[in-house]
Amino acid sequence: MTILITGSFGFVGTHLAKYMAIRGRKVAALSTAEPATTDYRDIFSWNQLDRIDWPSFDAVIHLAGKAHDTRNATNPQTYFDVNVGLTQKIVDACLRLGGRGPKAFVLFSSVKAVADRVDDVLREDAVPSPQTPYGKSKLEAENLVRAAFAGEGSATRSYILRPCMIHGPGNKGNLNRLYRMVQRGIPWPFGAFENRRSFVSIGNVCAAVEGLLQASAPPGVYQLADDEALATNEVVRLIAESLGRKPRILSVPASWMRCMARVGDVLRLPLDSERLAKVTDSYVVSNAKLKNTLAWQQMPISAREGLRQTLSSFAKER
C-alpha cells in the first residue's frame, strides 16, 4: 500500500507515517516542511501538485489544516482559507485524473463539524450544526469531499473521519495545560462537576485509519473516539498518579463557580462562562459505526491505558 499524507509533519501525520512505515506501507509527504529525519520516502511541496504521480498512490490522507484556536485569536476567515482552500486544491488534483486517481481519500475533520456542545451522546447520524468558524470550515471541507467523490462512477472511496480530542506523545494542547497545572501543585477547583468527555489516543487513530484502508471499508463518515468517556476529575487523578502525587481536587459548589464565571463575563477575567463550560461540560462521542464496520469488539487501546501512555511521554519530555 502506498500512501500520501498532507500535513505530514504535524502531530497526527508524524505518528501515522511511523505507524504505516513499520507495517511496510510506503508513505510520501505533501508539506511545506522538510525535516532532516523522516519516515517518508518522498516529500512534495504544495506547488508540485502537478508533478505527483497520483495513480501510484493507493490512498491520500488529508491532515493539513488550521487547528482550532481555543483562545479565539484567529481571524475567522483563516479557517476557511486553510481548511477549505487546501482541501479544494488536493481534491482538484485528484479529480484531474478522472478514474486514475487514488483508490481512497481520507479527510480528517472534527466532531466540532457537528456540534460544539453535546447533551447526551454524539452519534454518527447526528445532523451537523457547528457554531464556530472552525467547525463550519471543517463541515464545508467535508461537503466538498462528498461532492467530489460521490456517485457510483467514482473510482475513489472517500472517508470522512471526525476525531474528538486526540492525545499522544508530542501532543500540544489542553491536556498539556492540565498536566502542568497538576505538576505545579495547583488544585483543581471543579470537583463538584461530574462531567464525562471522550478522548482518542493516537494509537487508536492510526489503527482505525489502517483498518478502514486495509478492509476497503464502505465510504462514509466515521467518528474516532476511545470506548470509554472519562470524567475530568478522573483525568486529574490519572495525571497525579503519573507524577507520584495525591490529586488535589476541590469540590467548590457548582453554583459558586457559575456565579464567579458570570462575574468574569463582566470583568473579563480568566474564568468566564465560556471557559467554565469548556472545562466542565460533557462531550461524549460514539464510535459504534467504526467498530461495526471493522468488526471490532473494542478499540485496540483502552481510554485509561492510552492516557497513561501519553502522560508517561509528558514526564519523559520534562
N, C-alpha and C positions, 0 to 999 in steps of 0.2 A: 504494500500500500504506500503510495506517495501522497504527501500532504503539504499544502501551502498554508502557512499561518500568518495572518496580518496582526499587527500589534505584538510582534513576535517576542520582544524583549521586555514586555511588561510582566507583572506577577503571574498571571494565568498562562501567558504564552511561554514563558521560561519553563514552568513546571510541565506544561503539556508537551513541549518539544522533548524534554528529557524523558518523560514517560513513554512517548511514542518511539524515540530512538532506542531505548532499552529493549523494546519489544520488536525491533527490527524494521520499524517503519522508516521510510526516507522522508525527512522533513526539510522544507525550504522556508525561508523567511521573506516577508514583504514588510519593510520597516524603514524608518528614517535613521535608525541607529545601526551600528556595526561593531559590537564588542570584540575584543581580541579573542576571547574564548567563547565558543558557542557549540550547541548541539545540532546546528543547521548545516546541511551540506551546501546550500546555495543561499545567497542573500540578494534580494532585489529591492530597488527603491521604487517609490510611487511614480516616478517619472519614467519607469521602464516597463509599464504595464503591457505595451505593445511588443516587448521583446520576450515576454514569458511564454513558454510552450504550454499553454493551458491544457491541451489534451493529454499531456503527460501526467497530470495530477488526478488522482482518484477523488480527492476532496480538498475543498478550500474551507478553512476555519477562520471566520472574520471576527477578530477580537478588537481591532483598532477602534478607538472611540474616546469620547470625553467622559471621564468618570463624574459621578455625582459630587458636587461641591456642597457639603453639608453646612458650610458657613454662608452660603448664598451670596458669594462674592463674584460669581461668574456672570458675564453678560448672557442673558437667556439665548440670544441668537447663536452664541458659540456652540451650544449643544446641537443645534440643527445643522450648522455649518460642518461640524465634525462627524456627528453620529449618523446624520442622513447623507451628507456630502460624500464621505468616504465609502459608505455603503453603495451609493449610486455609482461611484467610479468602479468599484470592484465588480458589481453586477453587470455594468455595461461591458466591461472587458470580457466577462464570461459569455455574455449574450452575442457578442460579435462572431462567435464561432458556430452559432446555430446549435446543432446537435453534437458538436465535437468538444464541448466544454467538459468540466469536471463532473464526475458522477454524483457528487454530493456537495451541497453548500450549507455550511453550518454558521448561523448568525448567533452570536452571544448578545442577548438582550438583557432584560432585568425584570424581576417581579414588579418593579416600580412602573413598568409599562402598563400594568394592570390596575394597581391600587396603591395609594400611599398609606392607607390605613386598612386594617382587616378586623372585622367584628368577630368572625368565627374562624374558619379555615379557608385560605385562598386555594380554590380548586382550579384545575386546568381549564374548565369550561366557563370560568368567570368572564363576564363582559368587561373589557378594558375601559377604565375611566381614570386615566392619570391626571393629576392636578398640577404637576410641576413641569417646567420646561424640559428637565432631564427625562422624565417619564414620557412626555409627549414626543420628544425626539426619538426615543427608543421605539415607541409604537409606530411612528412614521417609518422608521427603518424596517420594522417588521413587515408592514404593509407593502413596502417597496419590494422586499424579497418574495413575499407571497405572490404578488402580481407578476414578477419576473419569471418565476419557475412554476406557475400554475398550469393546470391543464394536462390532459393525457399525452399530449405531444411533447412535453418537456422531457429531455433526457437527464435532467439534473434533479435529484431529490433534495428538497430544502428542509432543513431542521432549524427551528427557532427555539433556542434554549433560554429559559428565564431562571437564572440562579437567584437565590436570596443572598445574604451576606457570605462571601467566600473568605475563608481564612486558611492560613498555612504558613510555612517558613518563608520569610521575606515579605510577608504581607504588611502593609501600612494602612492604618485606618482606626475605626472606633475601638476595636479590640485592643490595639496597642495603647490607646489612651487610657482605657480601663485598667490595663496591666500596670502602666506607670503609676496610676493613682493608688492601686493596692500596694505596689512596690514601695511607694513613699510613705506608706502607713496612713494615708488619708481615709477616713471612714466612708463607707458607702451609706448615704443618708436615706435611701429609698427602699429600705427593707419592708416597709408596710405595703408596698405594691407587689401583688402576686401576678406578674405577667409571664407570658411564655413566648419565646422567639425562636424562629427557625434559623439555623446556620447550615452551611455546607462546607465540608473540608475539601481542600484542593485534590486530595486523593480520590474522593468520590466524584468530583468534577471530571477528572481525567478518565476514570474508569467508565463513566457514563458516556463520554464522547466516543471512546473507542468501542464501547458496546454497541452504540447506535450505528456507527460506521461498519463495524465488523459484521453485524447482523443484517445489514441493508434494511434497516427498520423502516416502517412506513413514514413518509414525511409528515410534519406537523409541529405542534407546539409542545414542548416538554419542560416541566419545571424541575429545577435542580435543588434538592434540599436533603439534609440528613433525615433519618427516620424519626428521631425524637426532637421535639422542641424543648428548649431549656429555659428555665426562669433566670432572669438576670442575677438574682440573688445566688443561684447555684453557680453561675459563671464566676461570680466574685469569689465564692468558696473554692472553686477549682483553681483559680489564679493564686489564691492564698496558699492552697495546698502545694502548688508547684514551686512556691517560694519558701516552703517550710514554715509558714506562719499561720497564726489563727486569723480567720476572717474577721474584719471589723465592720459589722453591718448594724446600722442604727435604724430602728423602726419608728421614725418620726411620723406621727399621724398623717395620713394622706391628705386630710382636709387642711392641715397646716401647710404642707408643701404646695398645695394648689393655691392657697392664699398668698404665699410668698412668690409664687410664679406670676400671679396677677399683678403684684407689686412690681415685679421685674418687667412686666409688659409696659408699665407706665414709665418706670425709671430707666428702662433699657439696661437691666442688669444681666449678668451671665445666665442666671436661671429665670427663664420666662416660660410662658405656657407652651410654646412650640418645643423648646428644649426638654421640658418636663415630659411632654408626650413622647418624644423620641426615645427617652431612656426608660419609660415606664409602661408604654402601650404594648399590647401583644401583637405579634405578627407571625402567624403560623401558616406554613406553606405545605401543600400536599405534593407528594412525589409518586402518587399511585399510578399515573399513566406511564411514567418511565419504567417503574418496576414491572408492571404488567406487560409492557412491550418487550422487555429484556428477560422476562420470566425469572426475575429476581425475587426471592422471598424477603430479602432485606438488602440495604446498601452495604457495600464491602466494608466500610469503616463506620463504627457507631459514632454518634454525636459526641459522647464523652471522650472516647479514645482519640478521635480526630482533634478535639480541643486540647487534650493533654499533649499530643504531638506538637501542636502549634505553640503552646505555652512553653514546652521544653526548648523549642527553637528560639523563643524570645530570650530565655535565660542564657543560651549559648551565645547569642548575638551581643548580650550585655556583659 
